[in-house]
Amino acid sequence: MTLLLFKIALLASFVTFALPKKWKYWLGLVLHISLVATTSSWALHALREGTQTIALGVTTWSGPVQLVIDPLSAYFMLIINLICFCGIVYAGGYLKPYMAKKGSVFIALHLFSFLWLHAAMLLVTSMRDGIAFLIAWELMSLFSFILVIFEAQKESTLKTGINYLLQMHLGFALIMIGFLIANNQTGELGFAGVATYFTQYQNAPLFFLFFAGFGIKAGFIPFHSWLPRAHPAAPSHVSGVMSGVMIKMGIYGIFRIASMLQNDLMLIGIIVLAVGVVSGLLGVIMAIMQHDLKKLLAYHSIENIGIIGIGIGVGILGKAVGDEYLMILGLAGALLHNLNHALFKSLLFFTAGNIHHAVHTVNMDNLGGLVNKMRYTSIAFLIGALAISGIPPFNGFISEYLIYSGVLHHLPVASFWMSLVGIAAVLGLVLIGGLCIYCFTKAFGMSFLGTRRSTHADEIDEVPPVMLLPAVLIIGVILSIGLRSSFFGAIVVNILQDLTNISTVGIAAEIASSLSMVSTVNIILIILVGFVIGVRAWQQSKVKVEYGPTWGCGYTAGDFRHQYTPTSYADSLRQLVDPIIDYTRHYESFTEKEIFPPPKIFYTESKDLVEEKTVLSWVHLLVKYLPKAGVAQSGLINHYLIYPLVFLVIIGLLTFLKIM
Amino acid sequence: MLSLVLILLASIYFPGVIVKVKAIFSGRKGPSILQPWYDIFRLLKKGSVYSTSSSFIFQIGGPIYFSTVLLAALFVPFEEATAVFSFTGDFVLFAYLLGLGRFLLIISALDVSSGFEGMGANREAFYSMLIEPAFFLLLGALAMFTGYNSFHEIFANLHYDSYFSAIIAIIAGYVLANITLVETSRLPVDDPLTHLELTMVHEVMVLDHSGFDLGIIKIANNIKFVLFSTLSANCFIPQSLDLSVRIGIFLLMQAFFAGGIGWLESFRSRNKMAMNAQYILSVSAIAMILIFVVIIIKNRI
C-alpha cells in the first residue's frame, strides 16, 4: 500500500508540467507530503523493529532493486523528510514573487526537481546495490544542479552551476572507482562488496578513495570549493535543503563505509580527525571574513561538517585503541550533529531567505536594524545562531558535548599519541566554538541590530506567515533536543549498536544519565532567565523609563556610518590569521594635491586560499596551455583527414607490438 | 551547596578589596569594602534610559547574562564538597553557559548602533575566543592527571600530598589566575578605569546600560570573579585540614587574590591593544606545557 503510494507520488510528479501555474505548487506540496508519509512510516518501523527490506519492483542489469532500510538509513530518511517538508512549505512563500516573473515550464521544472531531489536522497540512503546507489546518487546531483541554476539568467549563477556539476561528477567518479575496485576483487558490486574487500585487503587506500568521493559532496576542506559558491546562488529553500541534508548524504556514505573498516584504523582515524579539525577551523575563519550572509552560512556548513568529521575521526580512533566508550560517543556525537546541523542550518538559510524577500539583499554591509521590523525572523535567526554556536539550552551543544565527553573520558587512560590526538580534537572543538560565537555575533549584530547601513529608505515588512511556519517547526525540534537530550541520545546510540554490533547497554546508561543532567540544567536555565526577566519587568513598572539617543561620546551628529561594520568587526581576527587567508583591501589614498577630494571607494574582499591552491591553480594552467592546442585547428579539411589516419596508424602499431 | 554559599560570600567583599587596595597604594583612604555593593543596590532601584535604536535584545541581554553566571556558580565545587550540579564533563557545560551570557552581552552592545560599543563587543568576542583553549587545556590536563572528568571529582582527587600535585597546582593556579583576568577584563588586558571608550573592553560594552540592567551585570561580574578564583583556590588548599580551617583559608585566599588584583592594577600599565592577542595566547601555551608536564609525570612517554 505504502509502496504503491510512493510510486504514484514519483510518477505523478510529471503531471506538474501539465498543470496551470497556480496549481503546480499545491501538487508539489501534496506529493512531498505523500513521500514524507510513506518513507517516514518505513523509517519509523525500521527504527523500532530493525532492518526493513522492500522490493521496488524495478530491475537494473545487476538485479532487482531493493530498498534496504536499516536504522542508520531510517535516521537519515527522517532528517531528509523533515527538512524537505519544511523546504517545500517555505518555498510556497519564497517562490511567490517569482511566479509572475518566471515562465510556466520553468516553475514546473523547479518544483519537479525539488521533489526528485527529495526522492533521490531517500533512495541514496536505502540503496545497497552499487548500480542502484550510483544512479540515485547521480539523480541527486543532477536535480540539485537544476535547482541551483534557478536564476539562470545571471551568468554568475550559471557558471556556479556548471562548477557544481563538474565537481559532483568528480566525486561520482571516485565513488564509482571505489565500488569497481571492490567489485574487481570480490565479485560483488555495492556496499556488501566493499565490506568483503575490507575484511581481506588493506583498508586505507579504498577508504580514502571513498572519503574523497563522499567528501566532495559533504564539503570537507580541500574538497569544499563548490559549496560557498552554490549555496548563495541557489534560492533559499534550495540552499536550506542542500546545506541541511544534501551534503549529509556525503556523511552518510562515509558513515556507511567507516562502519565496515577492519584494519588501518589508527591511520584513518587520525587523518579523518585532522581533516575535520582543518575543515572546522578554516571554515569558520573564512565565514567570519564574508560580507554576504548566505556565503557566510555556506562556510559554516563546512565548519559543521568539520565537527562531524571530528566526531567520526574520534569514533574510528576509539575502535582502533579498543575503547568502546570513545568510539560510541564520537560516532554518536557525529550522528546527532547531522540532525542538529540539518535543523539549525536550514533554519538560518530560511531566515536569510526572509531577509532577501523583505530587503532584496543579503549583503551585511547594507543590512542592519531589521530587528524591530522583522521581529519573528530575527528571533528565529537568533535561535539558529545560538544553536549553531553550540550554546545551551539549544541542540548544537548536545552533540558537541557527546564528542567532548568521549575524548575526556579517554584522556586519563590515553597513550602518548592518543593524548596528543585527544587534546587536538578538544582544542579544535573549543576554537571552533569560540570562533562561531565571534562569527554569529557578527552575523546577527550586523544584519539585525543597530541602524540600517544604507541610505535607501525602502519599507521593510515582516514576511508572510507561511515563511515563518517552517521556522516554528524547526525551533520546536531544536528545543526538544536541548531539553530532552537523553531521548535523542538513546536513539543515536541504538542506531550505532545496530551498525557496529557492539553491546552499548552500559554506555547508553551512562550517556543517558549525563545527558539528562544537561537537559535539567537547560530547563533550569530557561526558568531562571524567565524569572529574572520577570523581576526586571516588575522593577521597570515601578521606575521611570526613558528613551534617548545612544551615547556618542559627546558627538551628537552621528549617523549609521558610525557603526561597526562587518569588515571592522572581522578585522581583529583578520590580523591574526592573515597568513592563511587571501585578503585584499582596495583603498585609494588621498594625494597631496587633492584640496577638494572626490568621493573614494573602499572595499575589502577575501578569496579562498585553499580553493586557489587546489582547484584554481590547475584550472589556470589548463586555461593557459589548452589554447596552444588550437594550432591543430587549422580549418583545412586535408589536415583534419590526416588526424584520424595518424590515430589509426598509432592504434595499429600498438596492437601489432602488443603494447596495450 | 557549601561552594555556592562560599562563592556568594566571597563575592560580597571581593570587589571592595580590590578598590580598597588600589586606594591605599595611591595614598588615599578609600571607600568602605561594601561600597561596590551599595552602588549596585542604588542602581537596582534606579530608573532606566534606553537608546532609541535599541530593541528587545538589549532588554533581555542583561538578565540572560546574569542568569548564566548565577547558574555557572552552581557548577563550581569547593574541593570534595559537591557542587549543585556534578556530572561527566560538567565543565564543558560551565564554559558554554558563560558563552551564552557573553553572546547576549555582545549582541546587546551591538544593538545600540554605537561605534564604541561595537569596538568593545568585537574585542570581547575576540579575547574570549582566544582564552577559551587555555581553560579547556587546563581542565584536560587536570583530567589526565587525576583520572576523572568532572569538576568535583578532579578537585577532590587533586591531592596536595605528593610533590607532583604541587607542580600541577602551581602551574594550574597561574593559568587560572590569568584566565580570571582575561574573562573579567582586568589589567593587563583591559583597564576598567581608563574611561576612554576607545581602549576599554568590557566596560565600553555596557556604556548604554543603566539602572537595573547595569546593576545585575555588575553583580554577575562580581560572581564571575569569584567563580574563577574559587577554581584556583581549589588547586591549593590542602585537603588534610579540618573543614572549618579550610573555609577560613578559602575566604582569606579570596581576599588575597582580590588584593593581588588591586596591587597589579596599581603598579602595572595596560598592554598595548595589539599585544593582547599574544598575551592571551601565551596563557594557552602555558596550559599546553601543563599537558606535557602531566604526560611526563604520568609516564606516558
Chai-1 contact restraints between the chains, C-beta under 6 A:
chainA,res_idxA,chainB,res_idxB,connection_type,confidence,min_distance_angstrom,max_distance_angstrom,comment,restraint_id
A,V371,B,S55,contact,1.0,0.0,6.0,A-B,restraint_1
A,N372,B,S55,contact,1.0,0.0,6.0,A-B,restraint_2
A,I391,B,Y96,contact,1.0,0.0,6.0,A-B,restraint_3
A,I391,B,G99,contact,1.0,0.0,6.0,A-B,restraint_4
A,I391,B,L100,contact,1.0,0.0,6.0,A-B,restraint_5
A,P392,B,Y96,contact,1.0,0.0,6.0,A-B,restraint_6
A,F397,B,Y96,contact,1.0,0.0,6.0,A-B,restraint_7
A,Y401,B,V92,contact,1.0,0.0,6.0,A-B,restraint_8
A,Y404,B,G89,contact,1.0,0.0,6.0,A-B,restraint_9
A,Y404,B,V92,contact,1.0,0.0,6.0,A-B,restraint_10
A,S405,B,T88,contact,1.0,0.0,6.0,A-B,restraint_11
A,S405,B,G89,contact,1.0,0.0,6.0,A-B,restraint_12
A,L408,B,G89,contact,1.0,0.0,6.0,A-B,restraint_13
A,L408,B,A143,contact,1.0,0.0,6.0,A-B,restraint_14
A,L408,B,N149,contact,1.0,0.0,6.0,A-B,restraint_15
A,L411,B,A143,contact,1.0,0.0,6.0,A-B,restraint_16
A,L411,B,M144,contact,1.0,0.0,6.0,A-B,restraint_17
A,P412,B,M144,contact,1.0,0.0,6.0,A-B,restraint_18
A,P412,B,G147,contact,1.0,0.0,6.0,A-B,restraint_19
A,F416,B,R300,contact,1.0,0.0,6.0,A-B,restraint_20
A,F416,B,I301,contact,1.0,0.0,6.0,A-B,restraint_21
A,S419,B,I295,contact,1.0,0.0,6.0,A-B,restraint_22
A,I423,B,G140,contact,1.0,0.0,6.0,A-B,restraint_23
A,I423,B,I291,contact,1.0,0.0,6.0,A-B,restraint_24
A,V426,B,F136,contact,1.0,0.0,6.0,A-B,restraint_25
A,V426,B,G140,contact,1.0,0.0,6.0,A-B,restraint_26
A,L427,B,P133,contact,1.0,0.0,6.0,A-B,restraint_27
A,V430,B,E132,contact,1.0,0.0,6.0,A-B,restraint_28
A,V430,B,P133,contact,1.0,0.0,6.0,A-B,restraint_29
A,V430,B,F136,contact,1.0,0.0,6.0,A-B,restraint_30
A,G434,B,M129,contact,1.0,0.0,6.0,A-B,restraint_31
A,G434,B,E132,contact,1.0,0.0,6.0,A-B,restraint_32
A,L435,B,M129,contact,1.0,0.0,6.0,A-B,restraint_33
A,I437,B,G99,contact,1.0,0.0,6.0,A-B,restraint_34
A,I437,B,F103,contact,1.0,0.0,6.0,A-B,restraint_35
A,Y438,B,A125,contact,1.0,0.0,6.0,A-B,restraint_36
A,Y438,B,M129,contact,1.0,0.0,6.0,A-B,restraint_37
A,T441,B,I106,contact,1.0,0.0,6.0,A-B,restraint_38
A,T441,B,I107,contact,1.0,0.0,6.0,A-B,restraint_39
A,T441,B,A125,contact,1.0,0.0,6.0,A-B,restraint_40
A,F444,B,I107,contact,1.0,0.0,6.0,A-B,restraint_41
A,G445,B,I107,contact,1.0,0.0,6.0,A-B,restraint_42
A,G445,B,L110,contact,1.0,0.0,6.0,A-B,restraint_43
A,L449,B,L110,contact,1.0,0.0,6.0,A-B,restraint_44
A,L449,B,D111,contact,1.0,0.0,6.0,A-B,restraint_45
A,G450,B,S113,contact,1.0,0.0,6.0,A-B,restraint_46
A,T451,B,S53,contact,1.0,0.0,6.0,A-B,restraint_47
A,T451,B,S113,contact,1.0,0.0,6.0,A-B,restraint_48
A,S514,B,F87,contact,1.0,0.0,6.0,A-B,restraint_49
A,S514,B,T88,contact,1.0,0.0,6.0,A-B,restraint_50
A,M517,B,F87,contact,1.0,0.0,6.0,A-B,restraint_51
A,V521,B,F85,contact,1.0,0.0,6.0,A-B,restraint_52
A,L525,B,L71,contact,1.0,0.0,6.0,A-B,restraint_53
A,L528,B,S67,contact,1.0,0.0,6.0,A-B,restraint_54
A,V529,B,I64,contact,1.0,0.0,6.0,A-B,restraint_55
A,V529,B,S67,contact,1.0,0.0,6.0,A-B,restraint_56
A,V532,B,P63,contact,1.0,0.0,6.0,A-B,restraint_57
A,V532,B,F66,contact,1.0,0.0,6.0,A-B,restraint_58
A,V532,B,S67,contact,1.0,0.0,6.0,A-B,restraint_59
A,I533,B,P63,contact,1.0,0.0,6.0,A-B,restraint_60
A,R536,B,P63,contact,1.0,0.0,6.0,A-B,restraint_61
A,R536,B,F212,contact,1.0,0.0,6.0,A-B,restraint_62
A,Q539,B,F212,contact,1.0,0.0,6.0,A-B,restraint_63
A,V543,B,G47,contact,1.0,0.0,6.0,A-B,restraint_64
A,K544,B,G47,contact,1.0,0.0,6.0,A-B,restraint_65
A,V545,B,S48,contact,1.0,0.0,6.0,A-B,restraint_66
A,E546,B,V49,contact,1.0,0.0,6.0,A-B,restraint_67
A,Y547,B,Y50,contact,1.0,0.0,6.0,A-B,restraint_68
A,Y547,B,T52,contact,1.0,0.0,6.0,A-B,restraint_69
A,G548,B,V49,contact,1.0,0.0,6.0,A-B,restraint_70
A,T550,B,S51,contact,1.0,0.0,6.0,A-B,restraint_71
A,T550,B,S53,contact,1.0,0.0,6.0,A-B,restraint_72
A,T550,B,V112,contact,1.0,0.0,6.0,A-B,restraint_73
A,T550,B,S114,contact,1.0,0.0,6.0,A-B,restraint_74
A,T550,B,D208,contact,1.0,0.0,6.0,A-B,restraint_75
A,W551,B,L207,contact,1.0,0.0,6.0,A-B,restraint_76
A,W551,B,D208,contact,1.0,0.0,6.0,A-B,restraint_77
A,C553,B,E197,contact,1.0,0.0,6.0,A-B,restraint_78
A,H562,B,G115,contact,1.0,0.0,6.0,A-B,restraint_79
A,Q563,B,S113,contact,1.0,0.0,6.0,A-B,restraint_80
A,Q563,B,G115,contact,1.0,0.0,6.0,A-B,restraint_81
A,Y564,B,G115,contact,1.0,0.0,6.0,A-B,restraint_82
A,Y564,B,G118,contact,1.0,0.0,6.0,A-B,restraint_83
A,Y569,B,N122,contact,1.0,0.0,6.0,A-B,restraint_84
A,S572,B,N122,contact,1.0,0.0,6.0,A-B,restraint_85
A,S572,B,F126,contact,1.0,0.0,6.0,A-B,restraint_86
A,L576,B,A277,contact,1.0,0.0,6.0,A-B,restraint_87
